[in-house]
Amino acid sequence: MDFITLGGNSLGTIPLGDIVLYLTPFNLFLFGILLLFTVMIAFSKPEIQTEASLGGLSNTEVKVTPKEFKQRRFLSVICGLASAGAMITGDLFNFTLFMAFVGILNIGIVSAVKQTSVLNSAFNYGLIAMMCSLPLFGGAAIVLASTGTLSLFELSQMTASPMVVFGILLMLLGIIGESGVAPFFASKAEMFRTPGSPFLVIIHLSSLFIIVRAVEILLLVLV
């Protein structure tokens, strides 16, 4: 499928050798939304959670310490930038790199939390992410071996061969695991129980927007 059909009228291309970056309203919209939330997160303060005990007579406030706050804000900003980069890249391999980077940053955002359930969830999610990195990068390698290019601009002009279809489906499996969506969401769910919103917002957004971009890439290459 032509990228103009998916993303609207072309706003231009940036040729970088074999890799051609293409700009459409769809990609720039996703890029702009992620940058907007990244800026908001960079200037936001963490929430204060209140944990109610039995009987509701001795509620406990859970705060984020200044050191943890700085660490989580920094990682959240980097995660937002990496997710934004994945929205406009025209290189299939760069997309997989951004995807893997986002998965690592999602773990880092909650790594300083002193809650056993949260750390256990982050550990389990990390195991899933590491295992899914094999089909993620392996799928991209199969596409490169089958077509000789990783440029989405070039791939959208080709007819998908069976090996390309197989490689893209492998990549999809890797993306699902790296982003922690169903059926792997159970490995990530407890991570959202930690205090520190709005930093957790970028974990949700990165997973959502990566999946949206992955669907676009699937349609570009396969249809």
URVEN-V496483 format. One record per residue. N is the residue number from 1. RES is the residue in one letter. SS is DSSP state (H for helix, E for strand, L for the rest). PHI is phi in radians with two decimals (* if undefined). PSI is psi in radians with two decimals (NA if undefined). Layout:
n=[N,N]
res=[RES,RES]
ss=[SS,SS]
phi=[PHI,PHI]
psi=[PSI,PSI]
//
This chain:
n=[1,2,3,4,5,6,7,8,9,10,11,12,13,14,15,16,17,18,19,20,21,22,23,24,25,26,27,28,29,30,31,32,33,34,35,36,37,38,39,40,41,42,43,44,45,46,47,48,49,50,51,52,53,54,55,56,57,58,59,60,61,62,63,64,65,66,67,68,69,70,71,72,73,74,75,76,77,78,79,80,81,82,83,84,85,86,87,88,89,90,91,92,93,94,95,96,97,98,99,100,101,102,103,104,105,106,107,108,109,110,111,112,113,114,115,116,117,118,119,120,121,122,123,124,125,126,127,128,129,130,131,132,133,134,135,136,137,138,139,140,141,142,143,144,145,146,147,148,149,150,151,152,153,154,155,156,157,158,159,160,161,162,163,164,165,166,167,168,169,170,171,172,173,174,175,176,177,178,179,180,181,182,183,184,185,186,187,188,189,190,191,192,193,194,195,196,197,198,199,200,201,202,203,204,205,206,207,208,209,210,211,212,213,214,215,216,217,218,219,220,221,222,223]
res=[M,D,F,I,T,L,G,G,N,S,L,G,T,I,P,L,G,D,I,V,L,Y,L,T,P,F,N,L,F,L,F,G,I,L,L,L,F,T,V,M,I,A,F,S,K,P,E,I,Q,T,E,A,S,L,G,G,L,S,N,T,E,V,K,V,T,P,K,E,F,K,Q,R,R,F,L,S,V,I,C,G,L,A,S,A,G,A,M,I,T,G,D,L,F,N,F,T,L,F,M,A,F,V,G,I,L,N,I,G,I,V,S,A,V,K,Q,T,S,V,L,N,S,A,F,N,Y,G,L,I,A,M,M,C,S,L,P,L,F,G,G,A,A,I,V,L,A,S,T,G,T,L,S,L,F,E,L,S,Q,M,T,A,S,P,M,V,V,F,G,I,L,L,M,L,L,G,I,I,G,E,S,G,V,A,P,F,F,A,S,K,A,E,M,F,R,T,P,G,S,P,F,L,V,I,I,H,L,S,S,L,F,I,I,V,R,A,V,E,I,L,L,L,V,L,V]
ss=[L,L,H,H,H,H,H,L,L,E,E,E,E,E,E,E,L,L,E,E,E,E,E,E,H,H,H,H,H,H,H,H,H,H,H,H,H,H,H,H,H,H,L,L,L,L,L,L,E,E,E,L,L,H,H,H,L,L,L,E,E,E,L,L,L,H,H,H,H,H,H,H,H,H,H,H,H,H,H,H,H,H,H,H,H,H,H,H,L,L,E,H,H,H,H,H,H,H,H,H,H,H,H,H,H,H,H,H,H,L,L,L,L,L,L,H,H,H,H,H,H,H,H,H,H,H,H,H,H,H,H,H,H,H,H,H,H,H,H,H,H,H,H,H,H,H,H,L,L,L,E,H,H,H,H,L,L,L,L,L,L,H,H,H,H,H,H,H,H,H,H,H,H,H,H,H,H,H,H,L,L,L,L,L,H,H,H,L,H,H,H,H,H,L,L,L,L,L,H,H,H,H,H,H,H,H,H,H,H,H,H,H,H,H,H,H,H,H,H,H,H,H,L]
phi=[*,-1.24,-1.15,-1.21,-1.10,-1.42,-1.76,1.65,-1.03,-1.19,-1.73,2.28,-2.26,-2.16,-1.32,-2.19,1.26,-1.24,-1.53,-2.05,-1.40,-1.98,-2.05,-2.28,-0.97,-1.12,-1.15,-1.19,-1.13,-1.07,-1.07,-1.16,-1.10,-1.15,-1.12,-1.07,-1.17,-1.11,-1.13,-1.10,-1.16,-1.10,-1.91,-1.62,-1.88,-1.24,-1.31,-1.94,-1.45,-2.10,-1.73,-1.54,-1.56,-1.06,1.59,1.19,-1.68,-2.37,-1.20,-2.07,-1.49,-1.99,-1.95,-1.69,-1.19,-0.97,-1.14,-1.15,-1.05,-1.13,-1.12,-1.24,-1.15,-1.06,-1.16,-1.14,-1.13,-1.11,-1.10,-1.11,-1.18,-1.13,-1.15,-1.12,-1.09,-1.16,-1.33,-2.05,-1.17,-1.82,-1.99,-1.09,-1.23,-1.06,-1.09,-1.14,-1.13,-1.05,-1.08,-1.14,-1.12,-1.09,-1.07,-1.12,-1.16,-1.03,-1.20,-1.09,-1.08,-1.89,-1.20,-1.57,-1.27,-1.70,-2.31,-1.05,-1.11,-1.18,-1.18,-1.10,-1.12,-1.11,-1.13,-1.13,-1.11,-1.08,-1.10,-1.08,-1.11,-1.15,-1.16,-1.40,-1.19,-1.13,-1.15,-1.10,-1.36,-1.11,-1.11,-1.11,-1.14,-1.15,-1.09,-1.10,-1.15,-1.45,-2.05,1.42,-2.61,-2.10,-1.32,-1.13,-1.07,-1.29,-1.12,-1.21,-1.61,-1.74,-1.52,-1.22,-1.49,-1.00,-1.21,-1.14,-1.05,-1.09,-1.12,-1.16,-1.16,-1.09,-1.04,-1.05,-1.06,-1.12,-1.13,-1.07,-1.22,-1.14,-1.46,1.25,-1.60,-0.96,-1.59,-1.69,-1.13,-1.05,-1.31,-2.09,-1.06,-1.15,-1.10,-1.44,-1.47,-1.31,-1.20,2.20,-1.09,-1.64,-1.10,-1.26,-1.06,-1.20,-1.16,-1.09,-1.12,-1.08,-1.13,-1.11,-1.25,-1.09,-1.13,-1.05,-1.17,-1.11,-1.11,-1.06,-1.12,-1.02,-1.18,-1.08,-1.48,-1.66,-1.63]
psi=[2.43,2.46,-0.42,-0.60,-0.64,-0.84,0.00,-3.03,2.42,2.34,0.06,2.91,2.70,1.72,2.21,1.21,-2.22,-0.46,2.19,1.97,2.23,2.51,2.16,2.81,-0.61,-0.86,-0.72,-0.55,-0.84,-0.75,-0.79,-0.70,-0.77,-0.69,-0.68,-0.83,-0.59,-0.75,-0.73,-0.73,-0.64,-0.49,0.16,2.78,2.61,2.65,2.88,2.00,2.62,2.06,2.09,2.29,3.04,2.30,-0.31,0.35,-0.30,1.23,2.51,2.26,2.36,2.00,2.79,2.18,2.71,-0.70,-0.79,-0.64,-0.79,-0.72,-0.81,-0.62,-0.76,-0.84,-0.61,-0.71,-0.78,-0.68,-0.72,-0.72,-0.70,-0.70,-0.70,-0.68,-0.63,-0.38,-0.44,-0.09,2.47,0.22,2.17,-0.65,-0.71,-0.62,-0.75,-0.63,-0.80,-0.70,-0.82,-0.67,-0.73,-0.71,-0.74,-0.75,-0.61,-0.69,-0.73,-0.56,-0.56,0.12,-0.42,0.00,2.33,1.02,2.14,-0.75,-0.67,-0.78,-0.64,-0.73,-0.74,-0.66,-0.79,-0.71,-0.67,-0.69,-0.78,-0.76,-0.71,-0.72,-0.63,-0.15,-0.45,-0.96,-0.49,-0.98,-0.56,-0.69,-0.73,-0.67,-0.67,-0.71,-0.75,-0.77,-0.53,-0.52,-0.37,0.13,2.72,0.17,2.15,-0.56,-0.77,-0.72,-0.56,-0.32,-0.11,2.76,2.23,2.17,2.92,-0.64,-0.62,-0.75,-0.77,-0.76,-0.73,-0.68,-0.64,-0.76,-0.72,-0.73,-0.76,-0.70,-0.72,-0.76,-0.75,-0.65,-0.22,0.57,3.06,2.41,0.21,0.14,-0.49,-0.51,-0.15,-0.25,-0.77,-0.33,-0.46,-0.06,-0.15,2.59,2.78,0.32,2.44,0.18,-0.54,-0.33,-0.68,-0.44,-0.78,-0.88,-0.73,-0.74,-0.78,-0.85,-0.60,-0.73,-0.71,-0.78,-0.62,-0.67,-0.73,-0.77,-0.71,-0.80,-0.66,-0.77,-0.62,-0.49,NA]
//
